[in-house]
C-alpha cells in the first residue's frame, strides 16, 4: 500500500469539515447537502479511495453478494450471471461468482468458501440444498428451500399452459410432454404440470415422459418409434422442458424422417439464442432472465426481507422460432 | 455476527498450543506438521471459520481477484468465466466478476468499483485500456497493454495459418479473409496476418475484408455479389475471424443460392459449441479456453511476476464442423 495515499483526515482538512462528517459521507449516513458536496469534492481532488474492505469491517457490511450457479457455460446461466452482475453493480454491490460445474467436489468447495468469506447475502441456483447460516440473507432461483428463503422463478406453470394452448391453436391434436432434468424437486417441474392441466381440462390425448439427468435420451427415440406406422408418427405436438431438449428431439425426429414443423410441431422452454443474441433455436417459452436477476437482487438487498413472499413467479411469453407453423 | 462463535483463542485452548501458532496456521505460515494437525483438528471440532475479511486486512491479501469481461452472454466469454472461476477456486481464491456489457457507463462503473475494493489482482479482457494502479498485478487476455502487463492469448497467428493451409489442403483455390471486430488493436488481429502470410508465401489469390464493430455486414454480401457470375461465386474458401461471423456468412451465402460446403468451404475461429457443449457451429480453429484461464490465474498469483513473459500464446487446433469437406 502506498504510504502517501490520502487519509480521511486529509479529506477533512481539505474540505474544512470535521472528521466525523467525512466518515458519515463515506458510510452513506445523511449529512447536510453542502457538507456532502464539500467532502466529495475534496475526496475527488485528493484522489481519496474509499477502502471498501475496512468499510465492510466497520459497518458489518461487505457490499458483496455471493452468486452460486451450476456453471455459466450453459447460455441460460450465462445470461443470468450477466444480469445479476449488472443489477448488483447498479446498486453499488459487487458479485462473487461461484460455479459448481455440477461437480460434487466443487459444490463442497464453494459452500466452504462462502462460509469462510463474509458476504452480505447469497443468490443461488443450486441442485442440492446448501448448508448456510440462518442469519445470512439467501435468495434462491428456481428452487424452493423453505418458507423463509424467498424463491424467484419464471411462471413455469403458466409457461406449460401457454405451450399446450399454442400447440392446440396451431392445429395439433395429439400432444406429448418430454422432460429430462435433475432428480431434485424444483420450480421447473411445474412446466409439465401446467401442460398436463390443459390437456386434461380439454380432454386432449397426451403422453408425458420424464427422464432424470444421466438417463439415456434414446428412450425418447424408442417412444417415437412405438408411435410410428408407415413412416408417420401419430403425435403432432411436442412440448420439451428446455430448448436444449427441443433441439435434440428435433434432430432425433429428423433422423426418423419426420419433418419439423410440417409433420410435428415443437415448443421448448428458456428462450436461448444462438451466440447469446442471435436467432432462437426453436419455438419456445421465453424466460424473463433480466427480470429474474433484478428481482432476486431487490429481494436480497431489501431491508424489509421479513415480509418477503416465499415465491415470486415472473411472466413468460411464447415466441415462434421455426419449429412451429407460426 | 454470533457472539458465541469460537475465536482463535478458543482454538488455541482446544489444541493446547500458543495463540501465535494458531495464527500462523490460519495465515499459511509454516509450522511443525504435528502443530498444524492439532490446530486444524481443533478448528474443525469447534466449527471455527477463518474470517477471510479480517485475514485480508492483516495480511494485506484479500484472496480475491477481479475478473473484468465484456460480458458472459457470449459463449466464448462464458466459457472463459467458467474456467477462471474454477481455476481460482482451486487455488483458494474467489472471483469478483465485473461485466462491462460493452456499455461505456458500465465500463466506468466497473473501473471505479475495482479501485474502491481491495483485490489481489485483476484479470481483464477489455476493449479499452483501463486506468489501474501500477502496483496492482494485472493479467490481460487477448490484448497487450504494456511490457509489464503479461498478456495471455490463443496463438492467433498460427490459427490463421492453419486455417489457410487447411482450406488449400481441402482443394480451395481462391481464398478470402473476413473480419468484423473492435477498432482497438488486439491479439486477435493476428488471425488475419497468419492467414495472409500463407496466401502470399504460396502465391494464392486472396481478398481480405476487415470491418469495424458497428459497420454494416451487408458489405460482405455486396462483396459476394461482385464475385458472382451466372449464380456461381469465384471464391471457394473463406476464413472468418469468429464462429459467429462464419455462421452469419454461411447464412448470407445460402441466401445467394451458394451451397456450403459443396460450393464454398468456411472456417471460423473460437470453437463455440451449441448450448455450451453440443456440436460446433462450423469448421473452426478451437481456442484452448481452459488453458487460457489457468495460465492467466497462474501468472497473476505467481510470486515471481517480475520475470513473466509479456505475451503467452497457447496452441490452437483445427476441428471440422460441417462447413468444410472434411
Interface residues (C-beta under 8 A of the other chain):
Chain A: X1 X2 X49 X50 X51 X52 X53 X54 X56 X57 X60 X62 X63 X64 X71 X72 X73 X74 X75 X78 X79 X81 X82 X85 X86 X89 X90 X92 X94 X95 X96 X97 X98 X99 X101 X106 X109 X110 X113 X115 X116 X117 X118 X135 X243 X244 X247 X272 X274 X275 X276 X277 X278 X281
Chain B: X1 X2 X49 X50 X51 X52 X53 X54 X56 X57 X60 X62 X64 X71 X72 X73 X74 X75 X78 X79 X81 X82 X85 X86 X89 X90 X92 X94 X95 X96 X97 X98 X99 X101 X106 X109 X110 X113 X115 X116 X117 X118 X135 X243 X244 X247 X272 X274 X275 X276 X277 X278 X281
